[in-house]
């Protein structure tokens, strides 16, 4: 009996212990569940580095982009190049060398096409016969233009200089004959015959689509024009009048005005064409289908003067209804001098500094409705390798034809964002430029996108391309290799232009050819971020963009 009771007691104790353990385990599980549920209720969303909160960001670093409104088209302003000697197109080798630029060059503007050259090319005028009629031979003109048209480019003709024999006694200026004709009756005959030769060969319907510019930098005395201001106005009026006798609806305009301090006049030419007495017709005003300037930067000046230069001309054109919407071009353009004040043959900077400068110019060109900016070239000498500016143009090609959107910001210096909507995507060209090469002024910009294109989509896939000292740049590596190869350096030559011959002796070409594949890889537009998913917060999409002192980034946002 006692043994039975002992066994019963042991069973009861074990049962109690078991129930206690089970009860405790259940309580612990319940507590854990409650803790998890309570944690999930109060925990913030996962901290996503690609969802940016701007509440604590300095407002001077934020650029607000309104994706619901459009400022204008991202139009092509970069597709015309000047050409000093059109006879170069007679060679098949030269024509073949320019195939690589056809993606972004559409037209050539050919200067000094009527004679009066220091190299004595284009001597189409050959005097006057006994009856006072001019003698001409335009075979060379026609053959060079035929060969030019094999390229598929569109010609633009500059009707200068006056042939030597029309402006005797002969005075050789920097760019040839800069004197007006002695007898405008002879000049009229020549202009008429010149235009008629073009129409006879290429047809009225074609030639009337070409542009005809009268003279080059006529306010640059005596280098381009040895006459007075009023003498040029007379020259322009008479030349236009004769052009229109052959092609009544020809596209004509005056020479690009120099914008340096030595210019002899500025906006008065616009006033003359608007309200002045026409020297040829006696009526008020002269036909002007486009207006143009020259614009050159000088790195040693440590400035970007584009806005100060362009605004007075934009304002003057806008003051006359007949001229407010005509094309307003920069028909000579570049960086004339390097950091050390030296010119050389380069008219550009081949590094990231040239790239950030070009992006800055683009933003200002759109601001002042500059229609075209002619470009001397963006490739490295003796190659078709793109320099920094050429890579910026590659970015432009991705944006061409899209709609520019409005922005508001309070950024300092030469930095900003050009936002573009195209094919359902959003692009942003973001740039930071400083006027000194050794600047350390890096910058962080926060584009904040709001509006209809953002409100309907939560997540976006982002790609980013970068041009800076570490990306899409060949000049630093090229210079290092040339110096390591022991090539003699011209210490007083221009540095970092797109023509290494400005700085180095002939051996630099051997270095270029020996390392060509390396430079080709370095010059490719660098894809620095790919397929990053970014999201909205509080109804807006924000990005953090870090920019080196001379930097351009293209950001592509694709809705998901």
C-alpha positions as CSV (number, residue, x, y, z in Angstrom):
1,X,0.0,0.0,0.0
2,X,2.8,2.4,0.9
3,X,4.6,1.4,-2.3
4,X,1.5,2.3,-4.3
5,X,1.1,5.6,-2.6
6,X,4.7,6.5,-3.3
7,X,4.3,5.7,-7.0
8,X,1.2,7.9,-7.1
9,X,3.0,10.8,-5.4
10,X,5.8,10.6,-7.9
11,X,3.4,10.7,-10.8
12,X,1.6,13.7,-9.4
13,X,4.8,15.6,-8.9
14,X,6.0,14.9,-12.4
15,X,2.6,16.0,-13.8
16,X,2.8,19.2,-11.9
17,X,6.3,19.9,-13.2
18,X,5.3,19.1,-16.7
19,X,2.3,21.5,-16.6
20,X,4.5,24.2,-15.1
21,X,7.1,23.8,-17.9
22,X,4.4,23.9,-20.6
23,X,2.7,26.9,-19.1
24,X,6.0,28.8,-18.9
25,X,6.9,27.9,-22.4
26,X,3.5,29.1,-23.7
27,X,3.9,32.4,-21.8
28,X,7.4,32.9,-23.2
29,X,6.1,32.2,-26.8
30,X,3.2,34.6,-26.2
31,X,5.5,37.2,-24.9
32,X,7.8,36.9,-27.9
33,X,4.8,37.2,-30.3
34,X,3.6,40.2,-28.5
35,X,7.1,41.8,-28.6
36,X,7.3,41.2,-32.3
37,X,3.8,42.5,-32.9
38,X,4.5,45.6,-30.8
39,X,7.9,46.2,-32.6
40,X,6.3,46.0,-36.0
41,X,3.6,48.5,-35.0
42,X,6.1,51.2,-33.9
43,X,9.2,50.5,-36.2
44,X,9.9,53.0,-38.9
45,X,10.2,51.8,-42.5
46,X,13.5,50.2,-43.4
47,X,16.1,52.9,-43.9
48,X,16.6,52.9,-47.7
49,X,19.7,54.9,-48.9
50,X,18.0,55.4,-52.2
51,X,14.9,57.1,-50.7
52,X,16.2,60.6,-49.6
53,X,14.6,62.8,-47.0
54,X,15.4,66.5,-47.7
55,X,13.9,67.8,-44.5
56,X,17.4,68.3,-43.0
57,X,19.2,69.4,-46.2
58,X,20.4,73.0,-46.7
59,X,17.8,74.5,-49.1
60,X,20.7,76.2,-51.1
61,X,21.7,72.7,-52.2
62,X,18.3,71.7,-53.5
63,X,17.2,72.2,-57.1
64,X,13.4,71.8,-57.4
65,X,12.2,70.3,-60.7
66,X,8.6,70.7,-61.8
67,X,7.9,67.7,-64.0
68,X,4.4,69.1,-64.8
69,X,5.6,72.1,-66.9
70,X,7.9,72.6,-69.8
71,X,10.3,75.4,-70.5
72,X,11.2,74.5,-74.1
73,X,12.7,71.9,-76.3
74,X,16.3,70.6,-75.7
75,X,17.1,71.7,-79.3
76,X,20.3,71.0,-81.2
77,X,22.6,74.0,-81.0
78,X,25.9,72.2,-81.6
79,X,25.8,70.8,-85.2
80,X,27.5,73.4,-87.3
81,X,31.3,73.7,-87.8
82,X,33.2,76.6,-89.4
83,X,35.6,75.8,-92.3
84,X,38.3,78.1,-93.5
85,X,39.1,76.3,-96.7
86,X,36.3,74.5,-98.5
87,X,38.8,73.0,-101.0
88,X,39.7,70.4,-98.4
89,X,36.6,68.5,-99.3
90,X,38.0,67.8,-102.8
91,X,40.1,65.0,-101.2
92,X,38.5,61.7,-100.5
93,X,40.8,61.1,-97.6
94,X,39.6,64.2,-95.8
95,X,36.0,63.4,-96.6
96,X,36.5,59.9,-95.0
97,X,38.1,61.3,-91.9
98,X,34.9,63.2,-91.0
99,X,32.6,60.2,-91.1
100,X,33.1,59.7,-87.4
101,X,31.5,63.1,-86.6
102,X,28.3,62.7,-88.6
103,X,26.3,61.8,-85.6
104,X,26.5,65.3,-84.3
105,X,27.6,67.6,-87.2
106,X,25.1,68.5,-89.8
107,X,26.4,71.7,-91.5
108,X,29.6,73.5,-92.4
109,X,29.9,77.3,-92.5
110,X,32.6,78.1,-95.1
111,X,34.3,81.5,-94.8
112,X,36.3,83.7,-97.3
113,X,34.5,82.0,-100.2
114,X,34.7,85.0,-102.6
115,X,38.5,85.6,-102.7
116,X,40.7,88.2,-101.1
117,X,42.6,85.5,-99.3
118,X,46.2,85.6,-98.2
119,X,46.7,82.1,-99.6
120,X,45.2,83.3,-103.0
121,X,42.6,80.5,-103.1
122,X,39.1,81.2,-104.5
123,X,40.3,83.6,-107.3
124,X,37.0,83.4,-109.1
125,X,37.0,87.1,-110.1
126,X,39.4,87.7,-113.0
127,X,38.9,91.3,-113.9
128,X,36.7,93.4,-116.2
129,X,36.4,93.3,-120.0
130,X,36.5,96.3,-122.3
131,X,32.7,96.8,-121.9
132,X,32.9,96.9,-118.1
133,X,31.5,93.4,-117.6
134,X,33.3,91.3,-115.0
135,X,35.2,88.2,-116.0
136,X,34.7,85.2,-113.7
137,X,35.6,81.5,-113.5
138,X,33.5,79.6,-110.9
139,X,34.6,76.1,-111.9
140,X,36.7,75.8,-108.7
141,X,33.8,76.9,-106.6
142,X,31.4,74.5,-108.2
143,X,33.8,71.5,-108.0
144,X,34.6,72.1,-104.3
145,X,30.9,72.4,-103.4
146,X,30.1,69.2,-105.4
147,X,32.7,67.4,-103.4
148,X,31.4,68.9,-100.2
149,X,27.9,67.7,-100.9
150,X,29.2,64.1,-101.2
151,X,29.5,64.3,-97.4
152,X,25.8,64.8,-96.9
153,X,26.4,68.0,-94.9
154,X,24.5,71.2,-95.6
155,X,26.7,74.1,-96.9
156,X,26.5,77.6,-95.4
157,X,28.3,80.3,-97.4
158,X,30.1,83.4,-96.1
159,X,30.2,86.1,-98.7
160,X,33.6,87.5,-97.9
161,X,36.3,88.7,-98.6
162,X,36.2,91.3,-101.4
163,X,38.6,90.1,-104.2
164,X,42.0,91.9,-104.1
165,X,41.6,93.5,-107.5
166,X,38.4,95.3,-106.4
167,X,40.1,97.0,-103.5
168,X,43.4,98.3,-104.8
169,X,45.8,99.3,-103.5
170,X,46.4,95.9,-101.9
171,X,46.7,95.8,-98.2
172,X,47.2,92.4,-96.5
173,X,45.5,92.2,-93.2
174,X,45.5,89.3,-90.8
175,X,42.7,87.4,-92.6
176,X,43.3,88.7,-96.1
177,X,41.5,91.7,-97.8
178,X,39.5,93.6,-95.3
179,X,38.8,96.7,-97.5
180,X,35.4,97.4,-99.1
181,X,35.2,97.5,-102.9
182,X,36.2,100.6,-104.7
183,X,33.3,100.3,-107.1
184,X,30.0,98.9,-105.9
185,X,28.8,98.5,-109.4
186,X,31.6,95.9,-110.0
187,X,30.8,94.3,-106.6
188,X,27.1,94.0,-107.5
189,X,28.0,92.2,-110.7
190,X,30.2,89.8,-108.9
191,X,27.7,89.0,-106.2
192,X,25.0,88.4,-108.8
193,X,27.2,86.2,-110.9
194,X,28.3,84.2,-107.8
195,X,24.8,83.5,-106.7
196,X,23.6,82.7,-110.2
197,X,26.4,80.2,-110.6
198,X,25.2,78.4,-107.5
199,X,21.6,78.4,-108.7
200,X,22.5,77.1,-112.1
201,X,24.5,74.2,-110.7
202,X,22.4,73.2,-107.6
203,X,18.9,74.5,-108.4
204,X,16.9,77.3,-106.9
205,X,14.9,75.0,-104.5
206,X,18.2,73.8,-103.0
207,X,20.2,77.0,-102.8
208,X,17.5,79.0,-101.2
209,X,17.7,76.6,-98.2
210,X,21.4,77.6,-97.7
211,X,22.5,80.4,-95.4
212,X,24.4,83.4,-96.7
213,X,26.4,85.5,-94.2
214,X,27.8,88.8,-95.3
215,X,31.4,89.2,-93.9
216,X,33.1,88.1,-90.7
217,X,33.5,90.2,-87.5
218,X,32.9,93.5,-89.3
219,X,33.4,95.4,-86.1
220,X,37.0,94.1,-85.8
221,X,39.0,96.8,-87.4
222,X,41.3,96.5,-89.4
223,X,41.7,92.8,-89.1
224,X,38.4,91.9,-90.7
225,X,37.0,95.3,-91.9
226,X,39.2,98.3,-92.7
227,X,36.2,100.5,-93.4
228,X,34.0,102.5,-90.9
229,X,30.9,101.3,-89.2
230,X,28.6,103.1,-91.7
231,X,30.7,101.8,-94.6
232,X,29.9,98.3,-93.4
233,X,26.2,99.0,-93.1
234,X,26.3,100.2,-96.7
235,X,28.2,97.1,-97.8
236,X,25.7,94.9,-96.1
237,X,22.7,96.6,-97.6
238,X,24.0,96.5,-101.1
239,X,25.2,92.9,-100.9
240,X,21.8,91.7,-99.5
241,X,20.0,93.6,-102.2
242,X,22.0,91.9,-104.9
243,X,21.6,88.4,-103.3
244,X,17.8,88.9,-103.3
245,X,17.8,89.8,-107.0
246,X,18.9,86.2,-107.7
247,X,17.1,84.4,-104.8
248,X,14.2,86.6,-103.6
249,X,13.7,84.6,-100.4
250,X,17.4,83.9,-99.7
251,X,18.4,83.4,-96.0
252,X,20.8,86.3,-95.4
253,X,22.4,87.9,-92.3
254,X,25.3,90.0,-91.3
255,X,28.7,88.9,-90.2
256,X,29.2,87.7,-86.6
257,X,30.1,90.6,-84.4
258,X,33.3,90.4,-82.3
259,X,32.6,90.7,-78.6
260,X,36.1,91.5,-77.3
261,X,37.0,94.9,-76.0
262,X,38.6,96.0,-79.3
263,X,35.2,95.8,-81.1
264,X,34.3,99.2,-82.7
265,X,30.6,98.9,-82.2
266,X,28.0,96.5,-80.8
267,X,24.2,96.6,-81.1
268,X,24.0,99.5,-83.6
269,X,23.9,97.0,-86.5
270,X,20.6,95.7,-85.2
271,X,19.2,99.2,-85.0
272,X,20.3,99.9,-88.6
273,X,18.6,96.8,-89.9
274,X,15.4,97.7,-88.0
275,X,15.0,101.4,-88.4
276,X,17.9,102.7,-90.5
277,X,17.8,103.9,-94.1
278,X,18.8,101.2,-96.5
279,X,21.7,102.3,-98.6
280,X,20.5,100.1,-101.5
281,X,16.8,100.7,-101.6
282,X,16.3,104.0,-99.7
283,X,13.6,102.4,-97.6
284,X,13.6,101.8,-93.9
285,X,15.3,98.6,-92.7
286,X,17.3,95.7,-94.2
287,X,16.5,92.1,-94.4
288,X,18.2,90.1,-91.5
289,X,17.2,86.5,-91.2
290,X,19.7,85.7,-88.5
291,X,22.1,87.5,-86.2
292,X,25.4,86.2,-84.9
293,X,28.2,86.9,-82.5
294,X,31.7,85.5,-81.8
295,X,32.4,84.3,-78.2
296,X,35.7,83.2,-76.9
297,X,36.7,82.4,-73.3
298,X,40.2,83.0,-71.8
299,X,41.1,80.6,-69.0
300,X,43.7,83.0,-67.6
301,X,40.9,85.5,-67.0
302,X,39.2,83.1,-64.6
303,X,35.7,84.0,-65.7
304,X,32.6,82.9,-67.7
305,X,31.4,86.1,-69.3
306,X,28.8,84.6,-71.6
307,X,25.8,86.1,-69.8
308,X,27.3,89.6,-69.8
309,X,28.2,89.4,-73.5
310,X,24.9,87.9,-74.8
311,X,22.3,89.6,-72.8
312,X,22.5,93.1,-74.4
313,X,22.2,91.6,-77.9
314,X,19.3,89.4,-76.8
315,X,17.5,92.4,-75.3
316,X,18.1,94.5,-78.4
317,X,16.8,91.8,-80.7
318,X,13.7,91.4,-78.5
319,X,13.1,95.1,-78.7
320,X,12.2,94.8,-82.4
321,X,9.3,92.5,-83.2
322,X,10.7,91.6,-86.6
323,X,13.9,90.3,-85.0
324,X,12.8,88.9,-81.7
325,X,12.4,85.3,-83.0
326,X,15.1,85.1,-85.7
327,X,18.0,82.7,-85.1
328,X,20.6,84.2,-82.7
329,X,23.8,82.3,-83.1
330,X,27.4,82.2,-81.8
331,X,29.2,81.5,-85.1
332,X,32.7,81.5,-83.6
333,X,33.2,79.9,-80.3
334,X,35.8,78.3,-78.0
335,X,38.4,78.8,-75.3
336,X,40.9,81.1,-77.0
337,X,43.6,81.1,-74.3
338,X,44.8,78.5,-71.8
339,X,45.6,78.9,-68.1
340,X,49.0,80.5,-68.9
341,X,47.5,83.1,-71.3
342,X,48.9,81.3,-74.4
343,X,46.7,80.8,-77.5
344,X,48.3,78.1,-79.7
345,X,46.2,76.5,-82.4
346,X,43.8,74.9,-79.9
347,X,40.4,76.6,-79.5
348,X,39.2,74.4,-76.7
349,X,40.3,72.7,-73.5
350,X,40.5,69.0,-73.7
351,X,40.1,68.1,-70.1
352,X,37.2,67.9,-67.6
353,X,37.5,71.7,-67.2
354,X,36.5,72.1,-70.8
355,X,33.6,69.7,-70.3
356,X,32.1,71.5,-67.2
357,X,32.6,74.9,-69.0
358,X,30.6,73.6,-72.0
359,X,27.7,72.3,-69.8
360,X,27.6,75.8,-68.2
361,X,27.5,77.4,-71.6
362,X,24.7,75.1,-72.7
363,X,22.5,76.2,-69.7
364,X,23.1,79.9,-70.5
365,X,22.5,79.3,-74.3
366,X,19.0,77.9,-73.5
367,X,18.4,80.7,-71.0
368,X,19.0,83.4,-73.7
369,X,17.6,81.4,-76.6
370,X,20.9,81.2,-78.5
371,X,19.9,79.1,-81.5
372,X,23.3,77.7,-82.6
373,X,26.8,77.6,-81.4
374,X,29.3,76.8,-84.1
375,X,32.2,74.6,-83.1
376,X,35.7,74.4,-84.5
377,X,36.1,70.8,-83.3
378,X,36.0,68.6,-80.2
379,X,38.3,65.7,-81.1
380,X,41.9,65.2,-80.1
381,X,44.4,66.3,-82.8
382,X,45.5,63.5,-85.2
383,X,42.7,61.2,-84.1
384,X,38.9,61.0,-83.8
385,X,39.2,60.5,-80.0
386,X,36.6,62.6,-78.1
387,X,38.0,65.2,-75.6
388,X,35.9,66.2,-72.6
389,X,33.6,68.6,-74.5
390,X,32.9,65.9,-77.1
391,X,31.7,63.6,-74.4
392,X,29.4,66.4,-73.2
393,X,28.0,66.5,-76.7
394,X,27.4,62.8,-76.5
395,X,25.2,63.5,-73.5
396,X,23.4,66.2,-75.4
397,X,22.6,63.6,-78.1
398,X,20.7,61.5,-75.5
399,X,18.6,64.6,-74.6
400,X,18.0,66.1,-78.1
401,X,14.4,66.7,-78.9
402,X,13.2,66.2,-75.3
403,X,11.3,68.8,-73.3
404,X,13.3,71.0,-70.8
405,X,11.4,71.3,-67.5
406,X,11.3,74.3,-65.1
407,X,13.7,74.4,-62.1
408,X,14.0,76.7,-59.1
409,X,17.2,76.9,-57.1
410,X,19.6,79.1,-55.2
411,X,22.9,77.5,-56.2
412,X,26.1,79.4,-56.0
413,X,28.7,79.6,-58.8
414,X,28.5,77.9,-62.1
415,X,26.6,74.8,-61.3
416,X,23.1,73.6,-62.0
417,X,20.6,71.1,-63.4
418,X,19.1,70.9,-66.9
419,X,16.1,68.4,-66.5
420,X,14.6,66.9,-69.6
421,X,11.6,64.7,-70.2
422,X,12.0,62.4,-73.2
423,X,10.3,59.1,-74.3
424,X,8.7,58.6,-70.9
425,X,12.0,59.0,-69.1
426,X,13.4,61.8,-67.1
427,X,17.0,63.0,-67.7
428,X,19.1,65.5,-65.7
429,X,22.3,67.0,-66.9
430,X,24.0,68.1,-63.6
431,X,27.2,70.1,-63.7
432,X,29.7,71.9,-61.5
433,X,32.3,74.3,-63.1
434,X,35.0,76.4,-61.5
435,X,37.0,78.9,-63.4
436,X,40.4,77.8,-62.1
437,X,41.9,74.4,-63.0
438,X,43.2,73.7,-59.5
439,X,39.9,74.4,-57.7
440,X,38.9,72.1,-54.9
441,X,35.3,73.3,-54.8
442,X,33.4,70.0,-55.0
443,X,29.7,70.3,-54.6
444,X,26.7,68.2,-53.6
445,X,23.4,69.0,-55.3
446,X,20.0,67.5,-54.4
447,X,17.6,67.5,-57.3
448,X,14.0,67.3,-56.0
449,X,11.5,66.1,-58.6
450,X,7.8,66.8,-58.1
451,X,4.8,67.0,-60.4
452,X,2.7,64.7,-62.6
453,X,5.5,62.5,-64.0
454,X,6.6,61.7,-60.4
455,X,3.2,61.4,-58.7
456,X,2.1,58.4,-60.8
457,X,5.2,56.2,-60.2
458,X,6.7,55.0,-56.9
459,X,10.0,53.6,-58.0
460,X,12.5,54.5,-60.7
461,X,15.6,52.8,-62.1
462,X,18.5,55.2,-62.3
463,X,21.6,55.2,-64.6
464,X,24.4,57.7,-64.3
465,X,27.2,58.7,-66.6
466,X,30.1,60.9,-65.4
467,X,32.8,63.2,-66.8
468,X,35.4,64.4,-64.4
469,X,39.1,64.0,-63.7
470,X,38.7,60.3,-63.0
471,X,36.1,59.5,-65.7
472,X,35.8,59.9,-69.4
473,X,39.1,61.9,-69.6
474,X,42.2,61.1,-71.6
475,X,44.4,64.3,-71.4
476,X,46.0,63.7,-68.1
477,X,47.1,60.1,-69.0
478,X,48.2,61.2,-72.4
479,X,50.4,64.0,-71.0
480,X,51.9,61.6,-68.4
481,X,52.8,59.1,-71.1
482,X,54.3,61.8,-73.4
483,X,56.4,63.1,-70.6
484,X,57.5,59.6,-69.5
485,X,58.5,58.9,-73.1
486,X,60.9,61.8,-73.0
487,X,59.2,63.9,-75.7
488,X,60.5,67.5,-75.6
489,X,58.0,69.9,-74.0
490,X,57.4,73.5,-75.1
491,X,57.3,75.1,-71.6
492,X,55.8,78.3,-73.1
493,X,53.2,76.5,-75.1
494,X,49.5,76.2,-74.4
495,X,48.6,73.3,-72.0
496,X,45.7,70.9,-72.2
497,X,44.2,72.2,-75.4
498,X,42.8,69.6,-77.8
499,X,46.0,69.9,-79.9
500,X,49.0,68.4,-78.0
501,X,51.3,69.9,-80.7
502,X,50.8,73.2,-78.9
503,X,52.7,71.8,-76.0
504,X,54.9,69.0,-77.2
505,X,57.3,68.3,-80.1
506,X,56.6,65.8,-82.8
507,X,57.2,62.7,-80.8
508,X,53.9,62.9,-79.0
509,X,52.1,61.3,-82.0
510,X,54.1,58.1,-81.5
511,X,53.0,57.9,-77.9
512,X,49.4,58.4,-79.0
513,X,49.5,55.6,-81.6
514,X,51.4,53.2,-79.3
515,X,48.7,53.6,-76.5
516,X,45.7,54.2,-78.7
517,X,43.6,51.3,-77.3
518,X,44.1,52.6,-73.8
519,X,43.0,56.1,-74.7
520,X,40.0,54.8,-76.6
521,X,38.9,53.0,-73.4
522,X,39.5,56.1,-71.2
523,X,37.6,58.4,-73.6
524,X,34.4,56.2,-73.5
525,X,31.5,57.8,-71.6
526,X,31.8,56.3,-68.1
527,X,28.7,54.6,-66.7
528,X,29.2,55.2,-63.0
529,X,25.9,53.9,-61.7
530,X,23.6,51.4,-63.3
531,X,20.2,50.0,-62.5
532,X,19.9,51.6,-59.1
533,X,16.3,51.6,-57.9
534,X,15.3,54.9,-56.3
535,X,12.0,55.8,-54.6
536,X,9.8,58.6,-53.4
537,X,9.3,60.1,-50.0
538,X,6.4,62.4,-49.1
539,X,5.4,62.6,-52.7
540,X,8.7,63.7,-54.2
541,X,11.7,62.0,-55.6
542,X,15.1,63.3,-54.4
543,X,18.6,62.4,-55.5
544,X,22.0,63.1,-54.0
545,X,24.5,64.1,-56.7
546,X,28.1,64.6,-55.7
547,X,30.2,66.6,-58.2
548,X,33.9,67.1,-58.5
549,X,35.2,70.6,-59.0
550,X,34.9,70.2,-62.8
551,X,32.2,67.6,-63.4
552,X,29.3,66.8,-65.6
553,X,26.8,64.0,-64.9
554,X,23.9,62.7,-66.9
555,X,21.3,60.9,-64.9
556,X,18.6,58.8,-66.5
557,X,15.4,57.9,-64.6
558,X,13.3,55.1,-66.0
559,X,9.8,54.5,-64.4
560,X,9.3,51.0,-63.0
